[in-house]
């Protein structure tokens, strides 16, 4: 058997998120419609109260009677809450002490008196449940605001007859008869009749609770009760078509659940609601679910959330469509929400215009709201923005700073935050030093002056410097007009900035710097003597002479007198410049067999010769066969000599190009080779 503690832990985990959402949902819906006791109707839902969804099942002077719309766990009624014995047997024994008529079921399962049960102790504080000591209680799930809204109510507690006689402190009372007849205990109509007739006169006492289980009157079928509006309003089965007294588990399946009313005629049985709505009895075992109920006081405030829907997933809670769903709130929560709504950028910006450009102190950062909510401020960078709104910007060498400014709003248990994401840009104002010339002006271009910020050397400012017409950059001097023997010259230099800018200076007269004319020949040169040329200065008429080299001979062509067998020959040439100048080269007299065997008569020499060359071959025509013929160069040197074997011969010769002379006897002819 799973313990109640284990089941409670599972239930608590499933509902923790819903509890937190319910506590803080009003802060997120500050403009939502609020509702009070008067606007809420039977059948509506209160969601998130203590982290649980509740169904409104009645409205009384005590407030809204609500019950969980689903079972929390199964638990045993057994035990005596005032005795925390170390074992189950001891607690059961304490529960039956003084009850002489207790039967074996009560001896085994414990008391059926609600005010002694461990379920009641657990719902309202700490207790032993199912033989396990509890470290948490159901009522501990509610925050202080919710606890304050839960009414402590005085309600009837019915008793078993023997409890009245055994404990006289309950005072006098009357018996509530048990229904009789076939099926009486299972007949909802019969039970309703008995309850109607005997509820207020049956043996009973009163008990004060904050959290409790419904009793038989609160859970019965009241279809036949029409005596007054209050009774009619307690019809949990037929009002608006809802069976509110039937509870389901988290899977959406109907389960039987305990009531707090004990059987008046049996010592061990307790009433419960079956899955079909019948009200039955059983001994105090652990087969039935616990579905707590409570009254939310008439002064409580709620916020309307939505219209209920039957299509919600099971973990969101079973709902009957068409009813209203509310969440619990407090005036503190509403005040915090109002303060949050009022806390806007426009209300704190001061003279600033944008959150990403905070350049001046913020306006007043309020620490309280007119409704009493308290506001405390936190900053992620107090150097840039303090919690009082003082803004300090970094200088031009710094950076833009992002700051998150958070306002924490509280009142009572309610709290919320407002976050402002701000940017404090650096101050671009510079602290410049003196102007310094960084680029000098020239004769044709402006210069530059620069000044540097003392906070950052990378921050500079420049301005132009006017052109300086004297700021030339001249190159080397070069002569543009040479000095002469009678006049000064000029040398010039050019500015590198502008070639149109020049500077000149004179060059002193150079007495040697004459300007000579072309000169005239005053002594003509000859082939043997030098001449002379006289020059005159165009500027000062000074003169000078220069020698003219002696002329070289300009020779005519060689004239050859051919050598014969009888006499030597020669080659002679005459200077064209002076016929008296000649040059002669001897040609040796011919000798050899030709002179002895083939003498040539004078008339034989009277013939004419013709000679030509072609492709390295000398051709001669007009020769006298049997006579010697010769070839000379113009210097008179013998090149070739042979005896003609016919009038015409062809001789291959390897000769340099030039003019050659063919001679036979007294006949000769020139040939180009």
NORFEN-V227737 format. One record per residue. N is the residue number from 1. PSI is psi in whole degrees, -180 to 180 (none if undefined). OMEGA is omega in degrees with one decimal (999 if undefined). Layout:
BEGIN
n=(N & N)
psi=(PSI & PSI)
omega=(OMEGA & OMEGA)
END
This chain:
BEGIN
n=(1 & 2 & 3 & 4 & 5 & 6 & 7 & 8 & 9 & 10 & 11 & 12 & 13 & 14 & 15 & 16 & 17 & 18 & 19 & 20 & 21 & 22 & 23 & 24 & 25 & 26 & 27 & 28 & 29 & 30 & 31 & 32 & 33 & 34 & 35 & 36 & 37 & 38 & 39 & 40 & 41 & 42 & 43 & 44 & 45 & 46 & 47 & 48 & 49 & 50 & 51 & 52 & 53 & 54 & 55 & 56 & 57 & 58 & 59 & 60 & 61 & 62 & 63 & 64 & 65 & 66 & 67 & 68 & 69 & 70 & 71 & 72 & 73 & 74 & 75 & 76 & 77 & 78 & 79 & 80 & 81 & 82 & 83 & 84 & 85 & 86 & 87 & 88 & 89 & 90 & 91 & 92 & 93 & 94 & 95 & 96 & 97 & 98 & 99 & 100 & 101 & 102 & 103 & 104 & 105 & 106 & 107 & 108 & 109 & 110 & 111 & 112 & 113 & 114 & 115 & 116 & 117 & 118 & 119 & 120 & 121 & 122 & 123 & 124 & 125 & 126 & 127 & 128 & 129 & 130 & 131 & 132 & 133 & 134 & 135 & 136 & 137 & 138 & 139 & 140 & 141 & 142 & 143 & 144 & 145 & 146 & 147 & 148 & 149 & 150 & 151 & 152 & 153 & 154 & 155 & 156 & 157 & 158 & 159 & 160 & 161 & 162 & 163 & 164 & 165 & 166 & 167 & 168 & 169 & 170 & 171 & 172 & 173 & 174 & 175 & 176 & 177 & 178 & 179 & 180 & 181 & 182 & 183 & 184 & 185 & 186 & 187 & 188 & 189 & 190 & 191 & 192 & 193 & 194 & 195 & 196 & 197 & 198 & 199 & 200 & 201 & 202 & 203 & 204 & 205 & 206 & 207 & 208 & 209 & 210 & 211 & 212 & 213 & 214 & 215 & 216 & 217 & 218 & 219 & 220 & 221 & 222 & 223 & 224 & 225 & 226 & 227 & 228 & 229 & 230 & 231 & 232 & 233 & 234 & 235 & 236 & 237 & 238 & 239 & 240 & 241 & 242 & 243 & 244 & 245 & 246 & 247 & 248 & 249 & 250 & 251 & 252 & 253 & 254 & 255 & 256 & 257 & 258 & 259 & 260 & 261 & 262 & 263 & 264 & 265 & 266 & 267 & 268 & 269 & 270 & 271 & 272 & 273 & 274 & 275 & 276 & 277 & 278 & 279 & 280 & 281 & 282 & 283 & 284 & 285 & 286 & 287 & 288 & 289 & 290 & 291 & 292 & 293 & 294 & 295 & 296 & 297 & 298 & 299 & 300 & 301 & 302 & 303 & 304 & 305 & 306 & 307 & 308 & 309 & 310 & 311 & 312 & 313 & 314 & 315 & 316 & 317 & 318 & 319 & 320 & 321 & 322 & 323 & 324 & 325 & 326 & 327 & 328 & 329 & 330 & 331 & 332 & 333 & 334 & 335 & 336 & 337 & 338 & 339 & 340 & 341 & 342 & 343 & 344 & 345 & 346 & 347 & 348 & 349 & 350 & 351 & 352 & 353 & 354 & 355 & 356 & 357 & 358 & 359 & 360 & 361 & 362 & 363 & 364 & 365 & 366 & 367 & 368 & 369 & 370 & 371 & 372 & 373 & 374 & 375 & 376 & 377 & 378 & 379 & 380 & 381 & 382 & 383 & 384 & 385 & 386 & 387 & 388 & 389 & 390 & 391 & 392 & 393 & 394 & 395 & 396 & 397 & 398 & 399 & 400 & 401 & 402 & 403 & 404 & 405 & 406 & 407 & 408 & 409 & 410 & 411 & 412 & 413 & 414 & 415 & 416 & 417 & 418 & 419 & 420 & 421 & 422 & 423 & 424 & 425 & 426 & 427 & 428 & 429 & 430 & 431 & 432 & 433 & 434 & 435 & 436 & 437 & 438 & 439 & 440 & 441 & 442 & 443 & 444 & 445 & 446 & 447 & 448 & 449 & 450 & 451 & 452 & 453 & 454 & 455 & 456 & 457 & 458 & 459 & 460 & 461 & 462 & 463 & 464 & 465 & 466 & 467 & 468 & 469 & 470 & 471 & 472 & 473 & 474 & 475 & 476 & 477 & 478 & 479 & 480 & 481 & 482 & 483 & 484 & 485 & 486 & 487 & 488 & 489 & 490 & 491 & 492 & 493 & 494 & 495 & 496 & 497 & 498 & 499 & 500 & 501 & 502 & 503 & 504 & 505 & 506 & 507 & 508 & 509 & 510 & 511 & 512 & 513 & 514 & 515 & 516 & 517 & 518 & 519 & 520 & 521 & 522 & 523 & 524 & 525 & 526 & 527 & 528 & 529 & 530 & 531 & 532 & 533 & 534 & 535 & 536 & 537 & 538 & 539 & 540 & 541 & 542 & 543 & 544 & 545 & 546 & 547 & 548 & 549 & 550 & 551 & 552 & 553 & 554 & 555 & 556 & 557 & 558 & 559 & 560 & 561 & 562 & 563 & 564 & 565 & 566 & 567 & 568 & 569 & 570 & 571 & 572 & 573 & 574 & 575 & 576 & 577 & 578 & 579 & 580 & 581 & 582 & 583 & 584 & 585 & 586 & 587 & 588 & 589 & 590 & 591 & 592 & 593 & 594 & 595 & 596 & 597 & 598 & 599 & 600 & 601 & 602 & 603 & 604 & 605 & 606 & 607 & 608 & 609 & 610 & 611 & 612 & 613 & 614 & 615 & 616 & 617 & 618 & 619 & 620 & 621 & 622 & 623 & 624 & 625 & 626 & 627 & 628 & 629 & 630 & 631 & 632 & 633 & 634 & 635 & 636 & 637 & 638 & 639 & 640 & 641 & 642 & 643 & 644 & 645 & 646 & 647 & 648 & 649 & 650 & 651 & 652 & 653 & 654 & 655 & 656 & 657 & 658 & 659 & 660 & 661 & 662 & 663 & 664 & 665 & 666 & 667 & 668 & 669 & 670 & 671 & 672 & 673)
psi=(123 & 141 & 158 & -35 & -45 & -44 & -36 & -41 & -43 & -43 & -41 & -40 & -39 & -26 & -3 & -45 & -41 & -37 & -47 & -42 & -40 & -37 & -35 & -4 & -40 & -29 & -26 & -9 & 54 & -24 & 3 & 159 & 129 & 159 & 153 & -177 & -41 & -34 & -14 & 136 & 159 & 134 & -20 & 168 & 143 & 110 & 135 & 3 & 111 & 17 & 14 & 155 & 132 & 152 & 132 & 119 & -7 & 161 & 121 & -177 & -24 & -16 & -156 & 121 & 118 & 151 & 149 & 139 & 3 & 155 & 144 & -49 & 170 & 140 & 157 & 138 & -15 & 160 & 169 & 111 & -27 & -8 & 110 & 73 & 166 & -6 & 161 & -42 & -43 & -39 & -40 & -41 & -42 & -33 & -27 & 4 & 129 & -3 & 91 & -20 & 8 & 134 & -175 & -34 & -41 & -37 & -33 & -44 & -15 & -172 & 153 & 12 & 119 & -42 & -10 & -6 & 153 & -27 & -45 & -42 & -40 & -41 & -33 & 0 & -155 & 150 & 174 & 132 & 129 & 43 & 17 & 126 & 132 & 138 & -12 & 155 & 160 & -42 & -20 & -8 & -14 & 139 & 175 & -37 & -40 & -41 & -39 & -26 & -13 & 121 & 140 & 118 & 148 & 121 & 159 & 137 & 111 & 151 & 157 & 148 & -44 & -29 & -32 & -46 & -29 & -32 & 93 & -11 & -14 & -12 & -176 & 151 & 175 & 156 & 142 & 107 & 152 & 137 & 143 & 166 & 167 & 127 & 19 & -40 & -19 & -4 & 115 & -31 & -45 & -43 & -41 & -39 & -44 & -45 & -45 & -42 & -29 & 1 & -47 & -7 & -8 & 161 & 129 & 167 & -176 & 155 & 143 & 127 & 154 & -46 & 136 & 176 & 152 & 151 & -178 & -32 & -42 & -20 & 2 & 170 & 119 & 27 & -30 & 3 & 114 & 16 & -32 & 161 & -34 & -44 & -44 & -36 & -18 & 6 & 101 & -8 & -28 & -19 & 123 & 22 & 18 & 135 & 75 & -22 & -7 & 130 & 148 & 161 & -173 & -19 & -1 & 9 & 133 & 138 & 155 & 143 & 147 & 144 & 169 & -2 & 123 & 163 & 133 & -21 & -4 & 144 & -9 & -7 & 152 & 144 & 150 & 161 & 124 & 173 & -21 & 3 & -8 & 145 & 115 & -177 & 153 & 163 & 167 & 74 & -168 & 29 & -5 & 149 & 159 & 122 & 91 & 158 & 160 & 167 & 128 & 125 & 156 & -19 & -5 & 154 & 142 & 161 & 131 & 129 & -50 & 179 & 136 & 155 & 134 & -4 & 2 & 146 & 158 & -36 & -9 & -6 & 140 & 132 & 151 & 125 & 149 & -8 & 169 & 147 & 126 & 160 & 148 & 142 & 179 & 167 & -32 & -43 & -43 & -38 & -39 & -41 & -39 & -43 & -38 & -42 & -38 & -19 & 87 & 168 & -41 & -28 & -13 & -4 & -19 & -130 & 1 & 154 & -20 & 147 & -24 & 14 & 64 & 107 & -6 & 167 & 144 & 166 & -173 & 125 & 100 & 142 & -8 & 156 & 160 & -22 & 3 & -6 & 143 & 139 & 124 & 146 & 144 & 147 & 146 & -9 & 92 & -18 & -35 & -48 & 122 & 173 & -7 & 2 & 6 & 130 & 130 & 119 & 146 & 153 & -175 & -18 & -5 & -152 & 163 & 142 & 127 & 131 & 135 & 118 & 122 & 131 & 122 & 117 & 129 & 149 & 120 & -128 & -9 & 143 & 156 & 171 & 154 & 130 & 135 & 121 & 110 & 156 & 126 & 105 & 151 & 154 & 115 & 4 & 130 & 162 & 84 & 148 & -158 & 157 & 136 & 139 & 119 & -23 & 115 & 145 & 156 & -176 & -14 & -3 & 147 & 155 & -173 & 135 & 142 & 144 & 148 & 138 & 134 & -17 & -26 & 121 & -15 & -11 & 112 & 165 & 140 & 159 & 154 & 153 & 131 & 152 & 136 & 106 & -15 & -4 & 70 & 163 & 83 & 148 & -158 & 154 & 139 & 145 & 123 & -28 & 109 & 148 & 148 & -176 & -14 & -6 & 147 & 156 & -173 & 135 & 148 & 148 & 150 & 140 & 134 & -22 & -34 & 112 & -13 & -15 & 114 & 167 & 137 & 160 & 150 & 155 & 129 & 152 & 138 & 105 & -16 & -3 & 68 & 158 & 95 & 145 & -174 & -14 & 158 & 152 & 115 & -23 & 115 & 140 & 154 & -176 & -18 & -18 & 150 & 157 & -164 & 141 & 137 & 130 & 147 & 133 & 132 & -22 & -41 & 6 & 9 & 153 & 161 & 155 & 151 & 137 & 151 & 125 & 146 & 148 & 151 & 154 & 144 & 88 & 144 & 178 & 157 & 138 & 119 & 131 & 109 & 142 & 147 & -180 & -20 & -28 & 156 & 157 & -173 & 168 & 129 & 142 & 155 & 140 & 133 & -27 & -30 & 107 & -16 & -16 & 115 & 166 & 128 & 141 & 127 & 150 & 121 & 150 & 145 & 145 & 176 & -179 & -30 & -32 & -24 & -29 & -17 & 64 & 147 & 130 & 166 & -39 & -25 & -23 & 0 & -10 & 171 & 149 & 145 & 133 & 146 & 164 & 151 & 121 & 46 & 13 & 130 & 126 & 127 & 134 & 149 & 13 & 157 & 116 & 140 & -6 & 152 & 139 & 151 & 157 & 126 & 153 & 178 & -13 & -1 & 5 & 137 & 127 & -43 & 146 & 135 & 167 & 125 & 129 & -2 & 177 & -28 & 130 & 156 & 124 & 121 & 127 & 141 & 95 & 148 & 153 & 139 & -171 & 133 & 162 & 126 & 127 & 134 & 115 & -128 & 1 & 142 & 156 & 140 & 147 & 138 & 124 & none)
omega=(177.8 & 179.9 & 177.0 & -179.9 & 179.6 & -178.3 & 178.9 & 178.7 & 179.0 & 179.6 & -178.2 & 178.9 & -177.4 & -174.5 & -176.9 & -179.4 & 179.4 & 178.4 & 180.0 & 178.8 & -178.3 & -178.4 & -172.9 & 178.2 & -179.7 & 179.4 & -178.6 & -178.2 & -174.7 & -178.3 & -177.5 & -178.3 & 177.0 & 179.5 & 177.0 & -179.5 & -173.8 & -176.1 & -174.6 & -175.4 & 174.3 & -177.7 & 177.7 & -176.9 & 169.4 & -171.6 & 173.1 & 179.1 & -172.6 & -179.1 & -175.0 & 173.0 & -176.1 & 176.2 & 176.8 & -177.7 & 175.2 & 175.3 & -178.0 & 177.5 & 178.3 & -179.8 & 179.6 & 173.7 & -177.9 & 175.3 & 178.1 & -177.0 & 174.7 & -176.2 & 177.5 & -176.4 & 169.2 & 179.0 & -179.2 & 177.4 & -166.7 & 170.6 & 176.7 & -169.0 & -176.6 & -177.9 & 177.5 & 177.6 & -175.9 & 179.3 & -175.5 & -177.1 & -179.4 & -179.4 & 177.9 & 179.6 & 178.6 & -177.5 & -177.2 & -179.3 & 177.5 & -178.0 & -173.9 & -177.5 & -179.0 & 179.3 & -174.0 & 178.6 & 177.6 & 177.6 & -178.2 & -169.2 & 177.6 & -171.8 & 169.7 & -179.9 & -175.3 & -173.4 & 178.9 & -171.4 & 176.6 & 177.1 & 178.8 & -179.6 & -179.4 & -180.0 & -174.2 & 179.7 & -179.2 & -177.7 & 166.8 & 177.7 & -178.0 & 175.5 & 180.0 & 177.2 & -177.1 & 176.9 & 175.1 & 180.0 & 178.2 & -177.3 & 178.2 & 179.7 & -175.6 & 174.8 & -174.2 & 179.0 & 179.6 & 178.4 & 179.7 & -179.0 & 178.9 & -178.0 & 169.2 & -172.5 & 174.8 & -174.7 & 178.3 & 173.0 & 179.3 & -172.8 & 170.4 & -174.7 & -176.7 & 177.8 & 179.6 & -177.4 & -177.7 & -176.0 & -173.6 & -179.4 & 176.8 & 177.0 & -178.8 & 179.2 & 180.0 & 179.4 & 170.8 & -172.8 & 174.5 & 176.9 & -179.8 & 178.1 & -178.3 & 178.0 & -174.7 & -176.3 & -179.9 & -178.1 & 179.7 & 178.7 & 179.9 & 179.1 & 178.9 & 179.3 & 179.6 & -179.3 & -179.2 & -174.6 & -167.7 & -171.7 & -173.5 & -178.2 & 179.4 & 178.5 & -172.0 & 168.6 & 175.2 & -178.5 & 179.9 & 179.9 & 164.7 & -178.5 & -171.1 & 168.5 & 176.2 & 173.6 & -172.7 & 178.9 & -177.9 & -175.4 & -172.6 & 171.0 & -177.2 & -178.2 & -177.4 & -179.1 & -178.5 & -171.9 & 178.9 & -176.8 & -179.3 & 178.3 & 179.6 & -179.7 & -179.3 & 177.7 & -175.0 & -176.7 & -171.3 & 179.5 & 179.2 & 176.2 & -175.6 & 174.5 & -169.0 & -177.1 & 175.7 & -175.6 & 177.4 & 175.6 & -176.0 & 178.1 & 179.3 & -179.7 & 178.0 & 178.5 & 175.7 & -175.8 & -177.6 & 159.7 & -179.9 & -175.9 & 176.6 & 175.4 & -176.7 & -173.7 & 177.4 & -172.3 & -169.5 & -172.9 & 179.4 & -179.9 & 172.6 & 177.4 & -179.3 & -176.0 & 179.1 & 178.5 & 177.7 & 177.4 & -174.6 & 178.8 & 174.7 & 177.9 & -169.1 & 179.4 & -176.6 & -177.2 & -171.6 & -174.4 & 175.9 & 177.7 & -173.6 & 174.6 & 178.2 & 175.0 & 171.1 & -171.2 & -177.8 & -178.4 & -177.4 & 179.8 & -179.2 & 175.1 & 179.4 & -177.5 & -172.5 & 171.3 & -176.0 & -177.2 & 178.5 & -176.7 & 179.1 & 175.8 & -175.0 & -177.9 & 174.6 & 178.5 & 178.4 & 179.5 & 172.9 & -171.8 & 172.2 & 178.4 & -179.3 & 177.9 & -178.5 & 170.3 & -179.0 & 174.1 & 176.2 & 176.7 & 177.3 & 178.6 & 178.6 & 179.5 & 177.2 & 178.8 & 178.2 & 179.2 & 178.5 & 179.2 & -177.5 & -175.3 & -177.4 & 176.7 & -179.2 & -177.7 & -178.6 & -168.6 & -175.6 & -179.8 & 177.6 & -177.1 & -176.0 & -179.2 & 179.5 & 179.3 & -179.2 & -174.0 & -179.2 & 178.9 & 176.0 & 173.8 & -178.8 & 175.1 & -175.4 & 176.9 & 174.2 & 173.8 & -179.4 & 179.6 & 177.0 & 177.4 & 179.1 & -179.0 & 174.3 & -172.4 & 175.1 & -179.5 & 178.0 & 178.7 & -177.7 & 177.1 & -178.7 & 178.4 & 178.8 & 179.3 & 174.3 & 175.5 & 177.7 & -176.4 & 176.0 & -178.9 & 172.0 & -179.5 & -173.0 & 178.8 & -176.7 & -176.0 & 167.7 & -175.0 & 174.4 & -176.3 & 171.5 & 179.6 & -174.2 & 174.8 & 176.2 & -176.0 & -179.9 & 168.8 & -174.3 & 178.0 & -176.6 & 178.2 & 175.6 & -179.7 & 171.9 & -176.6 & 175.6 & 176.4 & -171.7 & 174.8 & 175.9 & -178.3 & 177.3 & 179.6 & -176.7 & 178.3 & -177.2 & 174.5 & -174.2 & 175.4 & -179.4 & 175.1 & 175.4 & -179.8 & 179.4 & 173.1 & -176.3 & 175.7 & 176.4 & -179.6 & -176.9 & -178.5 & 176.3 & 174.0 & -179.2 & 170.2 & -177.5 & 170.6 & -170.9 & 178.0 & -179.0 & -177.0 & 179.7 & -178.4 & 178.3 & 179.0 & -177.4 & 177.0 & -177.8 & 173.0 & -177.0 & 172.6 & -174.5 & 176.5 & 175.8 & -175.3 & -179.2 & -174.0 & 179.2 & 173.1 & -174.5 & 176.8 & -179.9 & 175.3 & 173.2 & -176.5 & 176.4 & 173.6 & -177.9 & 173.5 & 177.1 & -179.5 & -177.2 & -177.9 & 176.3 & 174.0 & -179.9 & 169.7 & -170.5 & 170.2 & -171.2 & 178.5 & -179.8 & -179.9 & -176.4 & -177.0 & 177.0 & 179.8 & -178.1 & 177.5 & -178.1 & 173.3 & -175.9 & 172.7 & -175.6 & 175.8 & 179.0 & -175.8 & 179.2 & -175.4 & 178.8 & 174.5 & -172.6 & 174.3 & -176.4 & 179.4 & 177.0 & 179.6 & 179.2 & 173.3 & -177.7 & 177.6 & 176.1 & 179.5 & -173.0 & -177.0 & 177.9 & 176.0 & -178.7 & 176.2 & -178.5 & 179.2 & -179.9 & 178.4 & 179.5 & -174.7 & -173.2 & 177.5 & 174.6 & -178.6 & 172.6 & 179.8 & 176.5 & -179.3 & 173.6 & -176.8 & 175.2 & -176.5 & 170.5 & -178.8 & 175.7 & -168.0 & 166.9 & 179.3 & 178.9 & 173.4 & -171.8 & 168.2 & -171.2 & 174.5 & 178.1 & 178.2 & -176.8 & -174.5 & 176.0 & 175.8 & 175.3 & 173.3 & -176.0 & 172.9 & -173.9 & 178.4 & 179.5 & -177.0 & -177.7 & -176.3 & 179.2 & -179.9 & -178.9 & 177.3 & -174.3 & 175.8 & -177.7 & 172.8 & -174.1 & 176.7 & -178.9 & 177.7 & 174.2 & -174.9 & -177.5 & -178.4 & -176.2 & -174.0 & -175.2 & 174.7 & -175.8 & 178.2 & -176.7 & -178.6 & 177.2 & -177.9 & -173.5 & -178.0 & 178.8 & -178.8 & 172.8 & -178.1 & 174.2 & -179.6 & 177.5 & 175.9 & 175.7 & 179.5 & 177.9 & 178.2 & 179.6 & 178.8 & -179.7 & 178.3 & 173.2 & -176.7 & 179.0 & -179.8 & 177.5 & 172.6 & -171.4 & 175.2 & 179.0 & 167.9 & -174.8 & 177.4 & 178.4 & -179.3 & 179.8 & -178.5 & -175.8 & 177.9 & -178.4 & 174.9 & -178.9 & 178.4 & 175.6 & -178.9 & -177.8 & -179.8 & 173.5 & -174.2 & 174.1 & -179.5 & 175.9 & -173.4 & 171.4 & 178.0 & 178.6 & 179.8 & 179.4 & -176.8 & 176.7 & -174.8 & 167.6 & -176.6 & -179.4 & 179.9 & 177.7 & 177.0 & 177.8 & 178.7 & 177.3 & -178.9 & 999)
END
